[in-house]
Amino acid sequence: MENLNVPQHIAIIMDGNGRWAKNKNLSVKLGHKAGADALKKISRTAYDLGVKYLSVYAFSTENWKRSDSEVKDLMQLFSNYFDALTKNCGKNDLKVKCIGNIFGLPEDLQKKISKIEEMTKDKDGMNFIIAINYGAHDEILRAVKNICNQVLTNKFLPSQLTEDFFASFLDTKNIPNPDLLIRTAGEMRLSNFLLWQLAYSEFYFSDKFWPDFSEQDLLDAIKNFSARKRRFGTR
């Protein structure tokens, strides 16, 4: 669109599925299902607008604290979602990547994630990054442990450590940092999401619950982003 500065990389904290369901006297399970449906629409719109990277926060390391029944429903929803991605991967050029501690997920879900990543690794369209069993503290600690092991085995010296080198140990290796972070449901916090990567991202907060976040809402967020001047610490 004319005069629209579309971010190369958009990250989204998809918040409010449970409250959306409660307001409609529906189960939380149906709220998460509505959230998954919203993601399909938003990812398609992002693709159509020319977004190169779309990262979404699907399940945090803290979400395991939810009830057993909700976690079970979410794992089944993820399983169905990856089945659908696999079924449709021949019809689009999405490159799917999951970040987070994948090995902490159920084994069948791990296999589905590995399958869709392998099937789409050579796609050259939008990069669709799903953060699942992800926490930024966990990601950074895993990176530090890996770096320490390499120092102990004399693969490099601590004096050689730079920001770029450190970033190469994160789950987002070879992925540019987000230009724009969107969070829904009126919350204004990062909730342990991409803490390193979001250092200079622009933030946009919406009061709408995630299932109600529409294609027009995404466009409004991008328009808002387009009107900003990014200084990265300069004047």
N, C-alpha and C positions, 0 to 999 in steps of 0.2 A: 504494500500500500504506500501511497505517496507520503513522504516525510515521516514514515514510520521506521524507527530504529529498532529492528527486531534483535533481541539479545541472542548471541550465539548459544548461550547455555542458560536455561531456566531450571531452577530447583524449586520443588514444591513440598511443603509440609501439609499433607492432606488431613486436616483436623475437623472434627465435628460429626463424624458418622453416628456415634452413639447418641449425641444430643439431638441430632436430626430425627433419629428413630423415636426417641422418647417424646419429642414434641408431636409426633404423629401417632403415638400409642402403638408403635411397632416394636418388634424385637431388635436387639442390637445386631443380631445376625443379618436381618434385612437392611439395617443401616449400613453395614459393611458391604453388602451386596450392591446397594445403591451407590456407594462410594466407588466400587469397582466399575460400575457402569459409567459414572462420571469421568473416571480416568480414561476410559476408552474414547469418550468424546473429546476430552481436553488434549489427549495425545495426538489425535487425528488433526485437531485444529492447529496445534503447535507445528506439526509436520507441514500442514498446508501453508503456514505462515513463514516457513523457512527456518525454524529453529533447528540447530544442528545437534544440540544435546539437551535432553530432558531428563532430569533426575527427580525421582519421587521417593518420599519417605514412607515405606509401606509397613514396616514392623521394626520397632526399636528393641535394643537389648533390655530396656526396662519394661517392655510390654509383656514379658513373661510373667510379671506380677499380677496380671489380670486373672480373672477366674478361669479355671480349667476348661469350662465349657466354651468361653469366648475364644480362648487360645486355640482350642480344637477346631472351632468353626472357622477361625482365620486361616489355619493351616490348610483346611479343606478348600477354602476360597482361593488361596494362593495356588493350590494344586490345580484347581479348575482353570484359573487364570493362565497358568503356564501351558496347560493343555490347549487352550484357545490360541495362545501366541504361537505354539508349535503348529497347530492346524492351519493357521493363516499366514505363516511366515513366507510361504511361496507367493502370496498375493501382494506383499509390500517389501520395502527394502529397509525395514527397521533392523538395527544392530542392537541386540539385547545384551546387557551386562548387569550382573548382580554384584553389589558391594555389601560388605558386612562379614560376619563370621558364619559363612554358609555351612560349615561343618557342625554347627550347633543346631541345625534344622533336622527334621525327620529325614531318614535316608531316602525315602521315595521322592521327597521334594528336592533333595540335593541332586538326584539323578535327572529330574525334569529340568532343573536349572542348568546343569551341565549340558544337557541335550540341546536346549534352545540357544545357549551361548555358542555351542559348536556349529549349529545349523545356520546361525546368522553372522558368524565371525567375519565373513567376507562381504557382507552387505555394505553399501556405501551411502545409505540414506541417513535418516536421523538416528543418533545414538540414544537408546532408551535405557536409562540406568535406574535399576530398582534397588533401593536400600532395604535389605531384609535381614533381620537379626543384626542390625547395624547400630552402633553407638560411636560417636567420635572419640570418646575417651578410650574405648576398647581398641579402635582403629589406631590411635596414636601409640598406645601401649604396645600393641603388636608390632608396630613399626620400630619403636625404640628397642624392643627385645631382639628383633631381627638385626638391627644395626649393631647392637652390642655383641651379638654372636659373630658378626663379620669382623668386628674390631679384634675380638679375642682370637680369631683364627687368622689374624694378620692380613685380611683382604684389603683393608685400607686403614689409614690413620685418622684419629679424631679430628686432627687439624684440617682434614680434607672435607669435612662435613659442611655443606652449604644448604640453604633453603631448598634449592632445586633438587639436590641430592636426597635430602630428607623426604621431600614430596614423592620421590620415586619409590619409596617404600610404603606409601599409603595405598588404600584400595583404589583410589582414583588416579593411579599412575597413567600418564598419557591422556588424561581427560582435562581440558581447561577448567579453571575455576569458574563457578557460576557468576554470571553477570547480574542476574536478578533472582532473588528469593521471594517466593509467594507463600504466605501462610494464611489459612482460612480460619473461620470460626471465632474471629475477634481476639485470638491469643497473640501476644507479642513477646515471644521468647523463641530460642533456637532448639530447645529440648534435645541437646546433645547431637545435633545434626550438622555434619560437615564444618566443624568448628575451625579447622585450619583453612579450609577452602573458601569460607565465606568472609574472610577478613576484609575484603574491599567490595563485596557485593552490595547492590542496591536492594533494599527491603520494601516489600509491598504487603500490606495486611488488609484482608477482607473480613467483614463481619459475617459473611455468608458461611453456613456449614458446607463442608466439602460436597455433599451430594447435590447441593443447589448451585454450585459454582459452574457457571455456564461458559460457552464459547465467547460470548460477549464480555463476560467478566475477565477472561484471559486477555482479550483484546484491550480492555480498559487498563489492565495492569501494564501491558506493553506500551500503550500510549503514555501512561504515567512515567514509565521508564524513559521513553523517548524525550520527554521534556526535561530530564535531569542532565546535569553536567558532571561527569565523573572526573575527579581530580587526583585520586590515588595519592593523597598526601600533599599535593602541590596547591598553589593558589589558583 
